[in-house]
């Protein structure tokens, strides 16, 4: 079960980044493998196929727009729970496909968990941001996520230790951010419910 730092970085890094933007991650890996002459580990060289790059690129363009529209981004995130998490698990398992079947299964489980962690953080934070009427924060966050997905994928390929540090930091940040965002959403929902009840009461009084 010998696994190098580069392979581990590709497995864990691509899985975690998929939870943020799977299409940007897949397209960037494919382009790096095709044009930067990077040897992708395991069976990830399948991502260099033009069909894979093209479809991922088109879907990324759609997500790039949808992800910057308040409320639409929340619906998009909800649907992509069933895409980003499995994709992260598959990318992680594919990275170690040529090493050991047991390790492949472990990578599948860990990859899915990492993708779920980053996806949950993204979705929760963006839902909390949507409680604010201004769109600037939403657009800025979406742009930062795009940069993180592309830049992080490049890091995973060129500087494996750096992406492993980023993944660890991201998981720790998720443990801090998610409870706070959930608490914020509960307060907002409670506030809205309170004023709805007051409005109903005033209407009945009239």
VODO-612171 format. One record per residue: residue in one letter; x, y, z of N, C-alpha, C in turn. Coordinates in nm, 2 decimals. Last residue first. Layout:
% residues N
+------+--------+--------+--------+--------+--------+--------+--------+--------+--------+
! rest !    n_X !    n_Y !    n_Z !   ca_X !   ca_Y !   ca_Z !    c_X !    c_Y !    c_Z !
+------+--------+--------+--------+--------+--------+--------+--------+--------+--------+
!    A !      X !      Y !      Z !      X !      Y !      Z !      X !      Y !      Z !
...
+------+--------+--------+--------+--------+--------+--------+--------+--------+--------+
This chain:
% residues 206
+------+--------+--------+--------+--------+--------+--------+--------+--------+--------+
! rest !    n_X !    n_Y !    n_Z !   ca_X !   ca_Y !   ca_Z !    c_X !    c_Y !    c_Z !
+------+--------+--------+--------+--------+--------+--------+--------+--------+--------+
!    X !  -5.72 !   4.39 !   1.22 !  -5.79 !   4.48 !   1.13 !  -5.92 !   4.43 !   1.09 !
!    X !  -5.63 !   4.17 !   1.35 !  -5.68 !   4.28 !   1.43 !  -5.76 !   4.38 !   1.35 !
!    X !  -5.53 !   4.02 !   1.14 !  -5.66 !   3.97 !   1.21 !  -5.72 !   4.08 !   1.30 !
!    X !  -5.31 !   4.17 !   1.09 !  -5.41 !   4.16 !   0.98 !  -5.54 !   4.11 !   1.05 !
!    X !  -5.16 !   4.13 !   1.32 !  -5.21 !   4.27 !   1.28 !  -5.32 !   4.26 !   1.18 !
!    X !  -5.10 !   3.86 !   1.29 !  -5.18 !   3.90 !   1.41 !  -5.24 !   4.04 !   1.38 !
!    X !  -4.95 !   3.85 !   1.06 !  -5.07 !   3.78 !   1.06 !  -5.16 !   3.83 !   1.18 !
!    X !  -4.73 !   4.00 !   1.16 !  -4.81 !   4.05 !   1.05 !  -4.94 !   3.99 !   1.04 !
!    X !  -4.64 !   3.82 !   1.36 !  -4.68 !   3.96 !   1.39 !  -4.77 !   4.02 !   1.29 !
!    X !  -4.56 !   3.61 !   1.20 !  -4.66 !   3.59 !   1.30 !  -4.72 !   3.72 !   1.34 !
!    X !  -4.35 !   3.73 !   1.06 !  -4.47 !   3.68 !   0.99 !  -4.59 !   3.66 !   1.08 !
!    X !  -4.17 !   3.78 !   1.26 !  -4.24 !   3.90 !   1.20 !  -4.36 !   3.85 !   1.11 !
!    X !  -4.09 !   3.52 !   1.32 !  -4.15 !   3.61 !   1.43 !  -4.23 !   3.72 !   1.36 !
!    X !  -3.98 !   3.43 !   1.09 !  -4.10 !   3.37 !   1.14 !  -4.17 !   3.45 !   1.24 !
!    X !  -3.75 !   3.60 !   1.08 !  -3.86 !   3.61 !   0.97 !  -3.99 !   3.55 !   1.02 !
!    X !  -3.62 !   3.51 !   1.31 !  -3.66 !   3.65 !   1.30 !  -3.77 !   3.67 !   1.19 !
!    X !  -3.57 !   3.24 !   1.24 !  -3.65 !   3.27 !   1.36 !  -3.70 !   3.41 !   1.35 !
!    X !  -3.41 !   3.28 !   1.02 !  -3.53 !   3.21 !   1.00 !  -3.63 !   3.24 !   1.12 !
!    X !  -3.19 !   3.40 !   1.15 !  -3.26 !   3.47 !   1.05 !  -3.40 !   3.41 !   1.02 !
!    X !  -3.11 !   3.20 !   1.33 !  -3.15 !   3.33 !   1.38 !  -3.24 !   3.41 !   1.28 !
!    X !  -3.04 !   3.00 !   1.15 !  -3.15 !   2.98 !   1.24 !  -3.20 !   3.11 !   1.30 !
!    X !  -2.82 !   3.12 !   1.02 !  -2.94 !   3.09 !   0.94 !  -3.06 !   3.07 !   1.04 !
!    X !  -2.64 !   3.12 !   1.24 !  -2.69 !   3.25 !   1.18 !  -2.82 !   3.23 !   1.10 !
!    X !  -2.60 !   2.85 !   1.28 !  -2.66 !   2.93 !   1.39 !  -2.72 !   3.06 !   1.33 !
!    X !  -2.48 !   2.79 !   1.04 !  -2.61 !   2.73 !   1.07 !  -2.68 !   2.81 !   1.18 !
!    X !  -2.25 !   2.94 !   1.07 !  -2.34 !   2.97 !   0.96 !  -2.48 !   2.91 !   0.99 !
!    X !  -2.13 !   2.81 !   1.29 !  -2.16 !   2.95 !   1.30 !  -2.26 !   2.99 !   1.19 !
!    X !  -2.09 !   2.54 !   1.20 !  -2.18 !   2.57 !   1.31 !  -2.22 !   2.71 !   1.32 !
!    X !  -1.91 !   2.60 !   0.97 !  -2.05 !   2.54 !   0.95 !  -2.14 !   2.57 !   1.07 !
!    X !  -1.66 !   2.71 !   1.07 !  -1.76 !   2.79 !   0.99 !  -1.90 !   2.73 !   0.99 !
!    X !  -1.52 !   2.51 !   1.20 !  -1.55 !   2.63 !   1.27 !  -1.67 !   2.71 !   1.20 !
!    X !  -1.50 !   2.30 !   1.03 !  -1.55 !   2.27 !   1.16 !  -1.59 !   2.39 !   1.24 !
!    X !  -1.38 !   2.44 !   0.81 !  -1.52 !   2.39 !   0.80 !  -1.58 !   2.36 !   0.94 !
!    X !  -1.12 !   2.47 !   0.90 !  -1.21 !   2.59 !   0.89 !  -1.36 !   2.55 !   0.88 !
!    X !  -1.04 !   2.21 !   0.89 !  -1.04 !   2.27 !   1.02 !  -1.14 !   2.40 !   1.01 !
!    X !  -1.05 !   2.18 !   0.61 !  -1.13 !   2.09 !   0.70 !  -1.15 !   2.15 !   0.84 !
!    X !  -0.86 !   2.37 !   0.53 !  -1.00 !   2.38 !   0.49 !  -1.09 !   2.30 !   0.57 !
!    X !  -0.62 !   2.27 !   0.63 !  -0.67 !   2.40 !   0.68 !  -0.82 !   2.41 !   0.65 !
!    X !  -0.61 !   2.03 !   0.48 !  -0.62 !   2.02 !   0.62 !  -0.68 !   2.15 !   0.68 !
!    X !  -0.59 !   2.15 !   0.22 !  -0.70 !   2.06 !   0.25 !  -0.72 !   2.05 !   0.40 !
!    X !  -0.34 !   2.29 !   0.25 !  -0.47 !   2.36 !   0.22 !  -0.59 !   2.28 !   0.25 !
!    X !  -0.17 !   2.08 !   0.28 !  -0.18 !   2.18 !   0.38 !  -0.31 !   2.25 !   0.37 !
!    X !  -0.20 !   1.96 !   0.02 !  -0.24 !   1.89 !   0.14 !  -0.25 !   1.98 !   0.26 !
!    X !  -0.11 !   2.17 !  -0.14 !  -0.25 !   2.14 !  -0.14 !  -0.29 !   2.05 !  -0.02 !
!    X !   0.17 !   2.16 !  -0.07 !   0.09 !   2.28 !  -0.05 !  -0.06 !   2.25 !  -0.05 !
!    X !   0.26 !   1.91 !  -0.16 !   0.25 !   1.94 !  -0.01 !   0.16 !   2.06 !   0.02 !
!    X !   0.24 !   1.94 !  -0.44 !   0.15 !   1.85 !  -0.37 !   0.14 !   1.88 !  -0.22 !
!    X !   0.26 !   2.14 !  -0.67 !   0.31 !   2.15 !  -0.53 !   0.22 !   2.07 !  -0.44 !
!    X !   0.14 !   2.06 !  -0.91 !   0.28 !   2.11 !  -0.91 !   0.34 !   2.12 !  -0.77 !
!    X !  -0.11 !   1.95 !  -0.86 !  -0.03 !   1.90 !  -0.96 !   0.12 !   1.94 !  -0.94 !
!    X !  -0.22 !   2.11 !  -0.66 !  -0.22 !   1.97 !  -0.64 !  -0.12 !   1.90 !  -0.74 !
!    X !  -0.21 !   2.36 !  -0.78 !  -0.12 !   2.33 !  -0.67 !  -0.11 !   2.18 !  -0.64 !
!    X !  -0.41 !   2.33 !  -0.97 !  -0.27 !   2.35 !  -1.02 !  -0.17 !   2.32 !  -0.90 !
!    X !  -0.62 !   2.32 !  -0.79 !  -0.59 !   2.20 !  -0.88 !  -0.45 !   2.21 !  -0.93 !
!    X !  -0.62 !   2.57 !  -0.68 !  -0.59 !   2.46 !  -0.59 !  -0.56 !   2.33 !  -0.68 !
!    X !  -0.69 !   2.73 !  -0.90 !  -0.56 !   2.74 !  -0.84 !  -0.52 !   2.63 !  -0.75 !
!    X !  -0.95 !   2.64 !  -0.94 !  -0.85 !   2.63 !  -1.05 !  -0.71 !   2.63 !  -0.99 !
!    X !  -1.07 !   2.68 !  -0.68 !  -1.08 !   2.55 !  -0.75 !  -0.97 !   2.53 !  -0.86 !
!    X !  -1.01 !   2.95 !  -0.63 !  -0.96 !   2.84 !  -0.54 !  -0.96 !   2.71 !  -0.61 !
!    X !  -1.15 !   3.08 !  -0.83 !  -1.01 !   3.09 !  -0.83 !  -0.94 !   2.98 !  -0.74 !
!    X !  -1.41 !   3.01 !  -0.75 !  -1.36 !   2.97 !  -0.89 !  -1.21 !   2.97 !  -0.89 !
!    X !  -1.43 !   3.13 !  -0.50 !  -1.44 !   2.98 !  -0.51 !  -1.38 !   2.93 !  -0.65 !
!    X !  -1.41 !   3.40 !  -0.58 !  -1.31 !   3.34 !  -0.49 !  -1.31 !   3.19 !  -0.50 !
!    X !  -1.66 !   3.42 !  -0.71 !  -1.53 !   3.44 !  -0.78 !  -1.41 !   3.38 !  -0.71 !
!    X !  -1.83 !   3.38 !  -0.49 !  -1.83 !   3.28 !  -0.61 !  -1.70 !   3.29 !  -0.69 !
!    X !  -1.77 !   3.60 !  -0.34 !  -1.75 !   3.46 !  -0.28 !  -1.74 !   3.36 !  -0.40 !
!    X !  -1.86 !   3.81 !  -0.51 !  -1.72 !   3.80 !  -0.46 !  -1.68 !   3.66 !  -0.41 !
!    X !  -2.13 !   3.75 !  -0.53 !  -2.05 !   3.75 !  -0.65 !  -1.90 !   3.73 !  -0.61 !
!    X !  -2.21 !   3.79 !  -0.26 !  -2.23 !   3.66 !  -0.33 !  -2.14 !   3.65 !  -0.45 !
!    X !  -2.14 !   4.06 !  -0.22 !  -2.08 !   3.95 !  -0.14 !  -2.09 !   3.82 !  -0.20 !
!    X !  -2.32 !   4.18 !  -0.40 !  -2.18 !   4.19 !  -0.41 !  -2.10 !   4.08 !  -0.34 !
!    X !  -2.60 !   4.19 !  -0.37 !  -2.54 !   4.08 !  -0.44 !  -2.39 !   4.08 !  -0.44 !
!    X !  -2.79 !   4.26 !  -0.07 !  -2.69 !   4.30 !  -0.17 !  -2.62 !   4.18 !  -0.23 !
!    X !  -2.95 !   4.14 !   0.13 !  -3.01 !   4.18 !   0.00 !  -2.91 !   4.22 !  -0.11 !
!    X !  -2.86 !   3.84 !   0.30 !  -2.83 !   3.99 !   0.28 !  -2.88 !   4.03 !   0.14 !
!    X !  -2.90 !   3.58 !   0.28 !  -2.99 !   3.65 !   0.37 !  -2.97 !   3.80 !   0.36 !
!    X !  -2.70 !   3.48 !   0.14 !  -2.82 !   3.51 !   0.06 !  -2.92 !   3.58 !   0.15 !
!    X !  -2.51 !   3.40 !   0.32 !  -2.49 !   3.53 !   0.25 !  -2.61 !   3.57 !   0.18 !
!    X !  -2.62 !   3.15 !   0.39 !  -2.62 !   3.26 !   0.49 !  -2.60 !   3.40 !   0.42 !
!    X !  -2.57 !   3.02 !   0.16 !  -2.71 !   3.03 !   0.20 !  -2.72 !   3.15 !   0.30 !
!    X !  -2.29 !   3.02 !   0.16 !  -2.36 !   3.09 !   0.05 !  -2.51 !   3.11 !   0.09 !
!    X !  -2.24 !   2.85 !   0.38 !  -2.19 !   2.99 !   0.38 !  -2.27 !   3.07 !   0.28 !
!    X !  -2.36 !   2.61 !   0.29 !  -2.40 !   2.68 !   0.41 !  -2.37 !   2.82 !   0.42 !
!    X !  -2.20 !   2.55 !   0.06 !  -2.35 !   2.57 !   0.05 !  -2.41 !   2.64 !   0.17 !
!    X !  -1.94 !   2.54 !   0.17 !  -1.97 !   2.63 !   0.06 !  -2.12 !   2.66 !   0.06 !
!    X !  -1.97 !   2.33 !   0.35 !  -1.92 !   2.46 !   0.39 !  -1.96 !   2.57 !   0.29 !
!    X !  -2.05 !   2.12 !   0.19 !  -2.14 !   2.17 !   0.29 !  -2.10 !   2.31 !   0.34 !
!    X !  -1.82 !   2.09 !   0.02 !  -1.95 !   2.13 !  -0.03 !  -2.04 !   2.18 !   0.07 !
!    X !  -1.63 !   2.01 !   0.21 !  -1.61 !   2.14 !   0.14 !  -1.74 !   2.19 !   0.08 !
!    X !  -1.75 !   1.77 !   0.30 !  -1.71 !   1.87 !   0.39 !  -1.70 !   2.01 !   0.32 !
!    X !  -1.78 !   1.62 !   0.07 !  -1.90 !   1.66 !   0.14 !  -1.87 !   1.77 !   0.24 !
!    X !  -1.51 !   1.58 !   0.00 !  -1.60 !   1.66 !  -0.09 !  -1.72 !   1.70 !  -0.02 !
!    X !  -1.43 !   1.42 !   0.22 !  -1.37 !   1.56 !   0.20 !  -1.46 !   1.64 !   0.10 !
!    X !  -1.59 !   1.20 !   0.17 !  -1.60 !   1.27 !   0.30 !  -1.55 !   1.41 !   0.28 !
!    X !  -1.50 !   1.11 !  -0.07 !  -1.64 !   1.15 !  -0.06 !  -1.66 !   1.23 !   0.06 !
!    X !  -1.24 !   1.05 !   0.00 !  -1.26 !   1.15 !  -0.10 !  -1.41 !   1.20 !  -0.09 !
!    X !  -1.28 !   0.84 !   0.18 !  -1.22 !   0.96 !   0.23 !  -1.25 !   1.08 !   0.13 !
!    X !  -1.39 !   0.65 !   0.01 !  -1.46 !   0.69 !   0.13 !  -1.41 !   0.82 !   0.18 !
!    X !  -1.18 !   0.62 !  -0.19 !  -1.32 !   0.65 !  -0.23 !  -1.40 !   0.71 !  -0.11 !
!    X !  -0.97 !   0.54 !  -0.03 !  -0.96 !   0.68 !  -0.10 !  -1.10 !   0.72 !  -0.14 !
!    X !  -1.05 !   0.29 !   0.03 !  -1.03 !   0.39 !   0.14 !  -1.03 !   0.53 !   0.08 !
!    X !  -1.05 !   0.17 !  -0.22 !  -1.18 !   0.18 !  -0.14 !  -1.17 !   0.29 !  -0.03 !
!    X !  -0.78 !   0.19 !  -0.28 !  -0.88 !   0.26 !  -0.37 !  -1.01 !   0.27 !  -0.30 !
!    X !  -0.67 !   0.03 !  -0.09 !  -0.64 !   0.17 !  -0.09 !  -0.74 !   0.25 !  -0.17 !
!    X !  -0.76 !  -0.22 !  -0.20 !  -0.80 !  -0.17 !  -0.06 !  -0.78 !  -0.02 !  -0.04 !
!    X !  -0.64 !  -0.23 !  -0.45 !  -0.78 !  -0.22 !  -0.44 !  -0.83 !  -0.17 !  -0.30 !
!    X !  -0.36 !  -0.02 !  -0.52 !  -0.41 !  -0.13 !  -0.44 !  -0.56 !  -0.12 !  -0.43 !
!    X !  -0.27 !   0.13 !  -0.77 !  -0.19 !   0.09 !  -0.65 !  -0.24 !  -0.03 !  -0.58 !
!    X !  -0.42 !   0.24 !  -0.96 !  -0.32 !   0.14 !  -1.01 !  -0.23 !   0.09 !  -0.89 !
!    X !  -0.60 !   0.42 !  -0.84 !  -0.65 !   0.29 !  -0.90 !  -0.54 !   0.19 !  -0.94 !
!    X !  -0.57 !   0.65 !  -0.72 !  -0.49 !   0.54 !  -0.66 !  -0.53 !   0.41 !  -0.72 !
!    X !  -0.74 !   0.82 !  -0.86 !  -0.60 !   0.86 !  -0.84 !  -0.51 !   0.75 !  -0.79 !
!    X !  -0.99 !   0.71 !  -0.83 !  -0.92 !   0.70 !  -0.96 !  -0.77 !   0.73 !  -0.95 !
!    X !  -1.06 !   0.79 !  -0.57 !  -1.04 !   0.65 !  -0.60 !  -0.96 !   0.63 !  -0.73 !
!    X !  -1.09 !   1.07 !  -0.62 !  -0.99 !   1.02 !  -0.52 !  -0.96 !   0.87 !  -0.55 !
!    X !  -1.29 !   1.07 !  -0.81 !  -1.16 !   1.13 !  -0.84 !  -1.05 !   1.08 !  -0.75 !
!    X !  -1.50 !   0.96 !  -0.66 !  -1.45 !   0.89 !  -0.78 !  -1.31 !   0.94 !  -0.82 !
!    X !  -1.54 !   1.15 !  -0.46 !  -1.51 !   1.01 !  -0.42 !  -1.45 !   0.94 !  -0.54 !
!    X !  -1.62 !   1.37 !  -0.62 !  -1.50 !   1.37 !  -0.53 !  -1.45 !   1.24 !  -0.49 !
!    X !  -1.86 !   1.27 !  -0.72 !  -1.74 !   1.30 !  -0.81 !  -1.61 !   1.31 !  -0.74 !
!    X !  -2.02 !   1.25 !  -0.50 !  -1.98 !   1.13 !  -0.57 !  -1.86 !   1.15 !  -0.66 !
!    X !  -2.02 !   1.54 !  -0.44 !  -1.97 !   1.44 !  -0.34 !  -1.93 !   1.31 !  -0.41 !
!    X !  -2.13 !   1.67 !  -0.67 !  -1.99 !   1.70 !  -0.62 !  -1.94 !   1.59 !  -0.53 !
!    X !  -2.39 !   1.55 !  -0.70 !  -2.29 !   1.54 !  -0.81 !  -2.15 !   1.56 !  -0.75 !
!    X !  -2.56 !   1.59 !  -0.50 !  -2.56 !   1.46 !  -0.56 !  -2.46 !   1.44 !  -0.67 !
!    X !  -2.53 !   1.86 !  -0.45 !  -2.49 !   1.77 !  -0.34 !  -2.48 !   1.62 !  -0.40 !
!    X !  -2.64 !   1.99 !  -0.66 !  -2.50 !   1.94 !  -0.68 !  -2.45 !   1.87 !  -0.56 !
!    X !  -2.89 !   2.08 !  -0.56 !  -2.88 !   1.97 !  -0.67 !  -2.74 !   1.91 !  -0.68 !
!    X !  -2.79 !   2.27 !  -0.39 !  -2.87 !   2.16 !  -0.34 !  -2.87 !   2.05 !  -0.44 !
!    X !  -2.66 !   2.45 !  -0.55 !  -2.58 !   2.38 !  -0.45 !  -2.66 !   2.26 !  -0.40 !
!    X !  -2.88 !   2.55 !  -0.69 !  -2.77 !   2.49 !  -0.76 !  -2.69 !   2.40 !  -0.67 !
!    X !  -3.02 !   2.68 !  -0.49 !  -3.08 !   2.57 !  -0.55 !  -2.98 !   2.49 !  -0.63 !
!    X !  -2.82 !   2.88 !  -0.43 !  -2.86 !   2.78 !  -0.33 !  -2.93 !   2.66 !  -0.39 !
!    X !  -2.81 !   3.02 !  -0.67 !  -2.69 !   2.95 !  -0.62 !  -2.72 !   2.84 !  -0.52 !
!    X !  -3.06 !   3.14 !  -0.67 !  -3.03 !   3.04 !  -0.77 !  -2.91 !   2.95 !  -0.73 !
!    X !  -3.01 !   3.30 !  -0.44 !  -3.12 !   3.21 !  -0.44 !  -3.10 !   3.10 !  -0.55 !
!    X !  -2.81 !   3.52 !  -0.64 !  -2.87 !   3.48 !  -0.51 !  -2.99 !   3.40 !  -0.53 !
!    X !  -2.59 !   3.42 !  -0.88 !  -2.72 !   3.48 !  -0.86 !  -2.78 !   3.43 !  -0.73 !
!    X !  -2.35 !   3.29 !  -0.92 !  -2.34 !   3.43 !  -0.88 !  -2.48 !   3.50 !  -0.86 !
!    X !  -2.40 !   3.04 !  -1.02 !  -2.35 !   3.05 !  -0.88 !  -2.34 !   3.19 !  -0.83 !
!    X !  -2.47 !   3.08 !  -1.28 !  -2.58 !   3.04 !  -1.18 !  -2.53 !   3.07 !  -1.04 !
!    X !  -2.22 !   3.14 !  -1.40 !  -2.33 !   3.24 !  -1.40 !  -2.43 !   3.21 !  -1.29 !
!    X !  -2.07 !   2.91 !  -1.35 !  -2.01 !   3.04 !  -1.32 !  -2.11 !   3.15 !  -1.32 !
!    X !  -2.23 !   2.71 !  -1.45 !  -2.22 !   2.72 !  -1.30 !  -2.16 !   2.86 !  -1.27 !
!    X !  -2.18 !   2.74 !  -1.72 !  -2.31 !   2.76 !  -1.67 !  -2.31 !   2.78 !  -1.52 !
!    X !  -1.90 !   2.70 !  -1.72 !  -1.95 !   2.83 !  -1.77 !  -2.09 !   2.85 !  -1.72 !
!    X !  -1.90 !   2.43 !  -1.64 !  -1.84 !   2.53 !  -1.56 !  -1.89 !   2.67 !  -1.59 !
!    X !  -2.02 !   2.30 !  -1.86 !  -2.09 !   2.30 !  -1.73 !  -2.03 !   2.41 !  -1.63 !
!    X !  -1.81 !   2.35 !  -2.04 !  -1.94 !   2.40 !  -2.07 !  -2.02 !   2.41 !  -1.94 !
!    X !  -1.60 !   2.20 !  -1.92 !  -1.59 !   2.34 !  -1.95 !  -1.72 !   2.41 !  -1.97 !
!    X !  -1.70 !   1.94 !  -1.92 !  -1.67 !   2.01 !  -1.79 !  -1.66 !   2.16 !  -1.81 !
!    X !  -1.71 !   1.90 !  -2.20 !  -1.84 !   1.90 !  -2.11 !  -1.82 !   1.97 !  -1.98 !
!    X !  -1.44 !   1.93 !  -2.26 !  -1.54 !   2.01 !  -2.32 !  -1.67 !   2.02 !  -2.24 !
!    X !  -1.31 !   1.72 !  -2.11 !  -1.27 !   1.86 !  -2.10 !  -1.38 !   1.96 !  -2.15 !
!    X !  -1.44 !   1.50 !  -2.22 !  -1.45 !   1.53 !  -2.08 !  -1.42 !   1.67 !  -2.05 !
!    X !  -1.37 !   1.52 !  -2.49 !  -1.51 !   1.52 !  -2.45 !  -1.53 !   1.55 !  -2.30 !
!    X !  -1.09 !   1.50 !  -2.49 !  -1.16 !   1.63 !  -2.52 !  -1.30 !   1.63 !  -2.49 !
!    X !  -0.93 !   1.35 !  -2.21 !  -1.01 !   1.33 !  -2.33 !  -1.09 !   1.46 !  -2.36 !
!    X !  -0.81 !   1.38 !  -1.97 !  -0.75 !   1.45 !  -2.08 !  -0.83 !   1.44 !  -2.21 !
!    X !  -0.92 !   1.21 !  -1.79 !  -0.97 !   1.35 !  -1.79 !  -0.92 !   1.43 !  -1.90 !
!    X !  -0.78 !   0.98 !  -1.80 !  -0.91 !   0.98 !  -1.88 !  -0.96 !   1.12 !  -1.89 !
!    X !  -0.58 !   1.00 !  -1.62 !  -0.55 !   1.05 !  -1.75 !  -0.67 !   1.05 !  -1.84 !
!    X !  -0.66 !   0.89 !  -1.38 !  -0.71 !   1.02 !  -1.41 !  -0.67 !   1.08 !  -1.54 !
!    X !  -0.60 !   0.64 !  -1.29 !  -0.67 !   0.64 !  -1.42 !  -0.72 !   0.79 !  -1.45 !
!    X !  -0.29 !   0.72 !  -1.14 !  -0.40 !   0.62 !  -1.16 !  -0.47 !   0.63 !  -1.29 !
!    X !  -0.19 !   1.07 !  -1.19 !  -0.18 !   0.93 !  -1.14 !  -0.31 !   0.85 !  -1.16 !
!    X !  -0.09 !   1.24 !  -1.48 !  -0.19 !   1.23 !  -1.38 !  -0.18 !   1.08 !  -1.33 !
!    X !   0.18 !   1.40 !  -1.58 !   0.14 !   1.26 !  -1.57 !   0.04 !   1.25 !  -1.45 !
!    X !   0.16 !   1.68 !  -1.78 !   0.16 !   1.63 !  -1.65 !   0.11 !   1.49 !  -1.65 !
!    X !   0.18 !   1.85 !  -2.01 !   0.25 !   1.72 !  -2.01 !   0.27 !   1.67 !  -1.86 !
!    X !   0.01 !   2.05 !  -2.03 !   0.13 !   2.08 !  -1.95 !   0.22 !   1.95 !  -1.94 !
!    X !  -0.19 !   1.96 !  -2.19 !  -0.11 !   2.06 !  -2.25 !   0.02 !   2.08 !  -2.16 !
!    X !  -0.32 !   1.74 !  -2.06 !  -0.31 !   1.74 !  -2.20 !  -0.20 !   1.84 !  -2.25 !
!    X !  -0.31 !   1.79 !  -1.79 !  -0.26 !   1.66 !  -1.84 !  -0.24 !   1.66 !  -1.99 !
!    X !  -0.43 !   2.04 !  -1.78 !  -0.29 !   2.03 !  -1.74 !  -0.23 !   1.90 !  -1.79 !
!    X !  -0.69 !   1.98 !  -1.87 !  -0.61 !   2.07 !  -1.95 !  -0.46 !   2.06 !  -1.91 !
!    X !  -0.78 !   1.81 !  -1.67 !  -0.77 !   1.76 !  -1.80 !  -0.68 !   1.84 !  -1.89 !
!    X !  -0.77 !   1.98 !  -1.45 !  -0.69 !   1.86 !  -1.45 !  -0.67 !   1.81 !  -1.59 !
!    X !  -0.96 !   2.17 !  -1.53 !  -0.82 !   2.21 !  -1.51 !  -0.73 !   2.09 !  -1.51 !
!    X !  -1.20 !   2.01 !  -1.54 !  -1.15 !   2.08 !  -1.67 !  -1.00 !   2.11 !  -1.65 !
!    X !  -1.22 !   1.93 !  -1.27 !  -1.21 !   1.83 !  -1.38 !  -1.15 !   1.89 !  -1.50 !
!    X !  -1.25 !   2.18 !  -1.14 !  -1.14 !   2.09 !  -1.11 !  -1.12 !   1.99 !  -1.22 !
!    X !  -1.47 !   2.29 !  -1.26 !  -1.35 !   2.36 !  -1.28 !  -1.23 !   2.27 !  -1.24 !
!    X !  -1.66 !   2.10 !  -1.18 !  -1.64 !   2.12 !  -1.32 !  -1.51 !   2.19 !  -1.34 !
!    X !  -1.67 !   2.12 !  -0.90 !  -1.62 !   1.99 !  -0.96 !  -1.59 !   2.01 !  -1.11 !
!    X !  -1.61 !   2.32 !  -0.66 !  -1.64 !   2.33 !  -0.80 !  -1.59 !   2.22 !  -0.88 !
!    X !  -1.62 !   2.21 !  -0.40 !  -1.63 !   2.35 !  -0.42 !  -1.68 !   2.38 !  -0.56 !
!    X !  -1.58 !   1.94 !  -0.41 !  -1.69 !   1.99 !  -0.33 !  -1.71 !   2.13 !  -0.35 !
!    X !  -1.34 !   1.93 !  -0.55 !  -1.47 !   1.89 !  -0.62 !  -1.59 !   1.94 !  -0.55 !
!    X !  -1.15 !   1.98 !  -0.36 !  -1.18 !   2.08 !  -0.45 !  -1.31 !   2.06 !  -0.53 !
!    X !  -1.14 !   1.72 !  -0.24 !  -1.19 !   1.84 !  -0.16 !  -1.23 !   1.95 !  -0.25 !
!    X !  -1.05 !   1.57 !  -0.46 !  -1.18 !   1.54 !  -0.39 !  -1.23 !   1.66 !  -0.32 !
!    X !  -0.80 !   1.68 !  -0.52 !  -0.91 !   1.68 !  -0.62 !  -1.05 !   1.65 !  -0.56 !
!    X !  -0.67 !   1.62 !  -0.27 !  -0.69 !   1.76 !  -0.32 !  -0.80 !   1.77 !  -0.42 !
!    X !  -0.66 !   1.34 !  -0.25 !  -0.73 !   1.42 !  -0.14 !  -0.77 !   1.57 !  -0.19 !
!    X !  -0.53 !   1.27 !  -0.49 !  -0.65 !   1.21 !  -0.44 !  -0.73 !   1.30 !  -0.35 !
!    X !  -0.31 !   1.44 !  -0.51 !  -0.41 !   1.44 !  -0.62 !  -0.54 !   1.38 !  -0.57 !
!    X !  -0.18 !   1.38 !  -0.27 !  -0.22 !   1.51 !  -0.30 !  -0.33 !   1.52 !  -0.40 !
!    X !  -0.12 !   1.11 !  -0.32 !  -0.21 !   1.15 !  -0.21 !  -0.26 !   1.29 !  -0.23 !
!    X !   0.06 !   1.14 !  -0.53 !  -0.06 !   1.07 !  -0.55 !  -0.17 !   1.10 !  -0.44 !
!    X !   0.26 !   1.29 !  -0.41 !   0.20 !   1.34 !  -0.52 !   0.06 !   1.28 !  -0.55 !
!    X !   0.35 !   1.12 !  -0.21 !   0.29 !   1.24 !  -0.17 !   0.21 !   1.30 !  -0.29 !
!    X !   0.27 !   0.77 !  -0.28 !   0.35 !   0.88 !  -0.28 !   0.28 !   1.01 !  -0.24 !
!    X !   0.20 !   0.47 !  -0.11 !   0.14 !   0.58 !  -0.18 !   0.23 !   0.71 !  -0.17 !
!    X !   0.19 !   0.13 !  -0.08 !   0.28 !   0.24 !  -0.08 !   0.22 !   0.35 !  -0.17 !
!    X !   0.08 !  -0.12 !   0.00 !   0.00 !   0.00 !   0.00 !   0.09 !   0.13 !   0.00 !
+------+--------+--------+--------+--------+--------+--------+--------+--------+--------+
